[in-house]
């Protein structure tokens, strides 16, 4: 009996299928070159791939609309140029990590965002999420202060010089360093402003799932990575997860094809973890290729249902959204080119 657990129903605990057997085989070149920078989608471009999901997440979790991904990216670039080594990302004043936190400030804002057991200003996820929380708070203070000027400029000044200095000046402090800091970040935001989100039509679980996936455009592929809560590091199994002979998955925060689908549907529908299991759970709702609707699941196989190796979601207009393979990012692609056309196995509607 196939069972899909609706979030609205009573659900006890969180059960994930074992990651073993995520896909039956890999038919594409795992040694394809990875893009150094992650571009387009979600209003963000030109940032290192390992920073992208955290910048998007930090922006998404702030209720202040001014905290855009481009603003966070421009600020990170000004702080450290996305450097993460202790040698390159330690200032003369003792600020640490890609978001340049002083130890005393880190004690207030730092948390273990990436779940590795340690809150560290050197961990990209921890640093960017702390940056986002601090900037979000500063934006709220700027809005309630009554001080004139761009609230983004006031918040940035507070990040650089401390909010006390902003209060003393009743605006941006008269420090050349702070004024230059604010000016540079606001003027370079455009460099990181990517294309807008892919517009998804329709309503219901399927359309909502695709919208949730679209918010993750550009997130790196990580074999075995991803969960209903978001992107995570993956692992290598002796065959999959390698790039240029090195285990890329274990150091990449991202999704694989089936975890992206699971994450996207999870708020309303609890799909299983693997592509084959997702087919098994939905195969009694098969859909003709001529009758696809936004949110339908599409599968590719190298031989029957037991050979399913990839899953994507139909995004409308002949396109799919998926996490394609190691070295690539979550992307929108045409259905005819997303995977080998001869391997297309069928579609289902969750």
C-alpha positions as CSV (number, residue, x, y, z in Angstrom):
1,X,0.0,0.0,0.0
2,X,1.4,3.4,-1.0
3,X,1.2,6.0,1.7
4,X,2.0,9.7,1.5
5,X,1.9,11.5,4.8
6,X,0.1,14.9,4.5
7,X,1.5,17.4,6.9
8,X,-2.0,18.3,7.9
9,X,-2.5,14.8,9.3
10,X,-1.2,13.6,12.6
11,X,2.5,12.7,12.1
12,X,4.6,11.2,14.8
13,X,8.3,11.9,14.4
14,X,10.4,12.3,11.3
15,X,11.4,9.2,9.3
16,X,13.9,9.4,6.5
17,X,14.7,6.4,4.4
18,X,18.2,5.3,4.4
19,X,20.3,7.2,1.9
20,X,21.8,3.9,0.5
21,X,20.6,3.5,-3.0
22,X,19.8,7.1,-3.7
23,X,19.9,6.3,-7.4
24,X,20.7,3.1,-9.2
25,X,23.3,4.4,-11.5
26,X,25.0,7.5,-12.8
27,X,24.9,8.0,-16.5
28,X,26.5,11.4,-16.7
29,X,30.1,12.6,-16.3
30,X,30.8,13.2,-12.6
31,X,34.0,14.9,-13.5
32,X,32.3,17.8,-15.3
33,X,33.9,21.1,-14.3
34,X,32.0,23.0,-11.5
35,X,31.2,26.6,-11.9
36,X,33.4,28.7,-9.5
37,X,30.6,31.2,-9.1
38,X,26.9,30.6,-8.8
39,X,24.9,32.9,-11.0
40,X,21.3,33.9,-11.6
41,X,18.0,33.1,-9.9
42,X,16.8,34.3,-6.5
43,X,18.0,37.8,-7.0
44,X,21.6,36.8,-6.5
45,X,24.6,36.2,-8.8
46,X,28.4,36.2,-8.7
47,X,29.0,34.6,-5.3
48,X,31.0,31.4,-4.6
49,X,28.6,28.4,-4.6
50,X,29.3,27.5,-1.0
51,X,28.0,30.9,0.1
52,X,24.9,31.0,-2.0
53,X,22.5,28.9,0.0
54,X,23.4,30.6,3.2
55,X,23.0,34.1,1.8
56,X,19.6,33.1,0.4
57,X,18.6,31.6,3.7
58,X,19.7,34.5,5.7
59,X,17.7,36.9,3.5
60,X,14.7,34.7,3.6
61,X,14.6,34.4,7.4
62,X,14.7,38.2,7.9
63,X,11.3,39.9,7.9
64,X,12.9,43.2,6.7
65,X,12.6,43.4,2.9
66,X,15.7,45.6,2.7
67,X,17.9,42.7,3.6
68,X,18.2,41.3,0.1
69,X,20.7,38.6,-1.0
70,X,22.6,41.2,-3.0
71,X,23.0,43.4,0.0
72,X,24.4,40.5,2.1
73,X,26.7,39.5,-0.7
74,X,28.1,43.0,-1.3
75,X,28.7,43.3,2.5
76,X,30.5,39.9,2.6
77,X,32.6,41.0,-0.3
78,X,33.6,44.2,1.4
79,X,34.3,42.4,4.6
80,X,36.4,39.6,3.3
81,X,36.0,39.1,-0.4
82,X,34.5,35.7,0.5
83,X,37.8,34.6,2.0
84,X,37.6,31.9,4.7
85,X,41.1,31.0,5.7
86,X,42.4,32.2,9.0
87,X,45.3,33.9,7.4
88,X,43.2,35.9,4.9
89,X,40.1,36.5,7.0
90,X,41.6,37.8,10.2
91,X,41.8,41.6,10.5
92,X,44.4,43.7,12.3
93,X,41.8,44.5,14.8
94,X,41.0,40.8,15.4
95,X,37.8,40.4,13.4
96,X,37.4,36.8,12.2
97,X,35.9,34.9,9.4
98,X,34.1,35.8,6.1
99,X,31.7,38.1,7.9
100,X,34.4,39.6,10.1
101,X,33.0,39.2,13.6
102,X,34.9,40.5,16.7
103,X,34.8,37.7,19.4
104,X,32.6,39.9,21.7
105,X,30.1,40.4,18.9
106,X,30.2,36.8,17.8
107,X,29.3,35.8,21.4
108,X,25.9,37.6,20.8
109,X,25.1,36.6,17.3
110,X,27.0,33.4,16.6
111,X,25.0,30.1,16.5
112,X,25.7,26.6,15.0
113,X,23.7,27.2,11.8
114,X,25.3,24.4,9.8
115,X,24.8,21.8,12.5
116,X,28.4,20.6,12.8
117,X,28.4,20.9,16.6
118,X,30.3,24.2,16.8
119,X,29.3,27.8,16.4
120,X,32.3,29.3,14.6
121,X,32.9,32.6,12.7
122,X,35.0,30.5,10.3
123,X,32.2,28.3,9.2
124,X,30.4,29.8,6.2
125,X,26.9,28.9,7.3
126,X,27.4,30.1,10.9
127,X,29.0,33.3,9.8
128,X,26.5,34.3,7.1
129,X,23.5,33.4,9.2
130,X,24.9,35.5,12.1
131,X,25.5,38.3,9.7
132,X,21.9,38.1,8.5
133,X,20.5,38.1,12.1
134,X,22.6,41.1,13.1
135,X,21.8,43.0,10.0
136,X,18.1,42.2,10.4
137,X,18.2,43.5,13.9
138,X,20.0,46.6,12.8
139,X,17.5,47.3,10.1
140,X,14.7,47.1,12.7
141,X,16.6,49.6,14.9
142,X,17.2,51.9,12.0
143,X,13.5,51.9,11.1
144,X,12.4,52.7,14.7
145,X,15.2,55.3,15.3
146,X,13.6,58.1,13.3
147,X,17.0,59.0,11.9
148,X,16.9,60.3,8.4
149,X,18.5,58.5,5.5
150,X,18.5,55.1,3.9
151,X,17.8,52.5,6.6
152,X,20.2,50.1,4.8
153,X,23.0,52.7,5.2
154,X,22.2,53.1,8.9
155,X,22.2,49.4,9.5
156,X,25.5,49.0,7.6
157,X,27.0,51.8,9.7
158,X,25.9,50.0,12.8
159,X,27.5,46.8,11.6
160,X,30.8,48.6,11.0
161,X,31.0,51.0,13.9
162,X,28.4,49.8,16.3
163,X,24.9,51.0,16.8
164,X,26.0,53.2,19.7
165,X,28.1,55.2,17.2
166,X,25.0,55.6,15.0
167,X,23.0,56.8,18.0
168,X,25.7,59.3,19.0
169,X,25.7,60.7,15.5
170,X,22.0,60.4,15.0
171,X,22.9,59.0,11.6
172,X,26.0,57.6,9.9
173,X,29.0,58.4,12.1
174,X,31.5,60.9,10.8
175,X,34.2,58.2,10.4
176,X,35.9,58.0,7.0
177,X,36.1,54.2,7.3
178,X,32.4,53.8,8.1
179,X,31.2,56.2,5.5
180,X,33.4,54.6,2.8
181,X,32.1,51.1,4.0
182,X,28.5,52.1,3.5
183,X,29.1,53.9,0.2
184,X,31.0,50.9,-1.3
185,X,28.5,48.3,-0.3
186,X,25.5,50.2,-1.5
187,X,27.1,51.0,-4.8
188,X,28.4,47.4,-5.5
189,X,25.1,45.7,-4.7
190,X,24.2,45.8,-8.4
191,X,27.1,43.5,-9.1
192,X,25.5,40.7,-7.1
193,X,21.9,41.4,-8.2
194,X,20.8,38.4,-10.2
195,X,17.8,37.6,-12.2
196,X,14.4,37.6,-10.5
197,X,12.8,34.4,-9.3
198,X,11.3,32.2,-12.0
199,X,7.6,32.9,-12.1
200,X,5.4,29.9,-11.2
201,X,1.8,29.9,-12.2
202,X,-1.1,28.0,-10.5
203,X,-2.0,27.2,-7.0
204,X,-2.0,24.1,-4.8
205,X,0.7,21.7,-3.4
206,X,2.5,21.3,-6.7
207,X,2.8,25.0,-7.6
208,X,3.8,25.7,-4.0
209,X,6.5,23.0,-4.1
210,X,8.0,24.4,-7.3
211,X,8.0,27.9,-5.8
212,X,9.9,26.5,-2.8
213,X,12.4,24.9,-5.1
214,X,12.8,28.0,-7.2
215,X,13.9,29.8,-4.0
216,X,16.8,27.4,-4.0
217,X,18.0,28.0,-7.6
218,X,21.8,28.0,-7.7
219,X,22.2,25.8,-4.6
220,X,25.0,23.3,-5.3
221,X,24.4,19.6,-5.9
222,X,25.6,17.4,-3.1
223,X,25.2,13.6,-3.4
224,X,23.4,12.4,-0.3
225,X,22.9,16.0,0.9
226,X,19.7,17.8,1.7
227,X,16.8,17.2,4.0
228,X,13.3,18.5,4.6
229,X,14.9,21.3,6.5
230,X,17.1,22.5,3.7
231,X,20.6,21.9,2.1
232,X,23.2,19.9,4.0
233,X,26.6,18.4,3.3
234,X,26.5,15.0,1.4
235,X,28.8,12.0,1.2
236,X,30.6,9.8,-1.3
237,X,29.7,6.1,-1.7
238,X,32.7,4.9,-3.7
239,X,31.0,5.8,-7.0
240,X,29.0,9.0,-6.6
241,X,29.8,12.4,-5.1
242,X,33.2,12.8,-6.7
243,X,34.6,15.7,-8.7
244,X,37.9,15.5,-10.5
245,X,38.7,12.4,-8.3
246,X,38.0,14.1,-5.0
247,X,35.0,13.6,-2.8
248,X,33.2,16.9,-3.4
249,X,29.9,15.9,-1.7
250,X,31.3,15.8,1.8
251,X,32.3,19.4,1.7
252,X,29.4,20.8,-0.3
253,X,26.2,22.1,1.3
254,X,23.4,21.3,-1.1
255,X,20.7,19.0,-2.4
256,X,20.7,15.9,-4.6
257,X,17.8,15.4,-7.0
258,X,15.4,13.6,-4.6
259,X,16.2,15.6,-1.5
260,X,15.3,18.8,-3.5
261,X,11.9,17.2,-4.3
262,X,11.4,16.0,-0.8
263,X,12.3,19.5,0.7
264,X,10.0,21.3,-1.8
265,X,7.0,19.2,-1.0
266,X,7.6,18.6,2.7
267,X,5.5,21.4,4.2
268,X,2.3,19.9,2.8
269,X,3.3,16.4,1.6
270,X,5.9,14.0,3.1
271,X,7.5,12.2,0.2
272,X,10.1,9.5,0.8
273,X,13.8,10.3,0.4
274,X,15.0,8.6,-2.8
275,X,14.0,9.0,-6.4
276,X,13.0,5.3,-6.7
277,X,11.0,5.5,-3.5
278,X,9.3,8.7,-4.7
279,X,8.2,6.9,-7.8
280,X,7.0,4.0,-5.8
281,X,5.0,6.3,-3.6
282,X,3.3,8.1,-6.4
283,X,3.2,5.7,-9.4
284,X,-0.5,5.0,-8.9
285,X,-1.1,8.6,-10.1
286,X,0.7,8.3,-13.4
287,X,0.5,11.3,-15.7
288,X,0.8,11.5,-19.5
289,X,3.6,13.7,-20.8
290,X,1.0,15.6,-22.7
291,X,-1.0,16.3,-19.5
292,X,1.8,17.6,-17.2
293,X,0.9,20.1,-14.5
294,X,3.3,22.3,-12.4
295,X,4.7,20.2,-9.6
296,X,4.4,16.8,-11.3
297,X,7.3,14.5,-10.7
298,X,9.4,13.3,-13.7
299,X,11.6,10.3,-13.6
300,X,14.5,9.0,-15.7
301,X,15.7,5.3,-15.6
302,X,18.3,3.0,-17.0
303,X,15.9,0.1,-17.0
304,X,12.4,-0.1,-15.4
305,X,11.3,1.2,-12.0
306,X,14.3,-0.4,-10.3
307,X,16.6,1.6,-12.5
308,X,15.3,5.0,-11.7
309,X,18.2,7.4,-11.2
310,X,16.8,10.9,-11.4
311,X,13.8,12.9,-10.4
312,X,12.8,16.5,-11.3
313,X,9.6,18.6,-11.0
314,X,7.7,20.1,-13.8
315,X,7.9,23.9,-13.7
316,X,5.6,24.7,-16.6
317,X,6.2,25.8,-20.2
318,X,8.2,22.7,-21.0
319,X,10.7,23.2,-18.2
320,X,11.7,21.3,-15.2
321,X,13.5,22.3,-12.0
322,X,16.0,19.9,-10.6
323,X,19.4,19.2,-9.0
324,X,21.3,17.6,-11.9
325,X,24.6,16.2,-10.8
326,X,27.8,16.8,-8.9
327,X,29.5,20.0,-10.0
328,X,26.2,21.6,-11.0
329,X,23.6,23.7,-9.2
330,X,19.8,23.6,-8.9
331,X,18.6,24.9,-12.2
332,X,15.7,25.4,-14.6
333,X,16.1,23.3,-17.7
334,X,14.0,22.1,-20.6
335,X,12.4,18.7,-20.2
336,X,14.0,17.5,-23.4
337,X,17.5,18.4,-22.3
338,X,17.4,17.9,-18.5
339,X,18.6,14.3,-18.8
340,X,19.0,11.9,-21.7
341,X,15.8,11.9,-23.6
342,X,16.0,8.1,-24.2
343,X,16.0,7.6,-20.4
344,X,12.8,9.4,-19.7
345,X,10.6,6.9,-17.8
346,X,7.4,8.8,-16.9
347,X,5.6,11.3,-14.7
348,X,3.5,11.1,-11.6
349,X,1.3,13.5,-9.7
350,X,1.8,13.4,-5.9
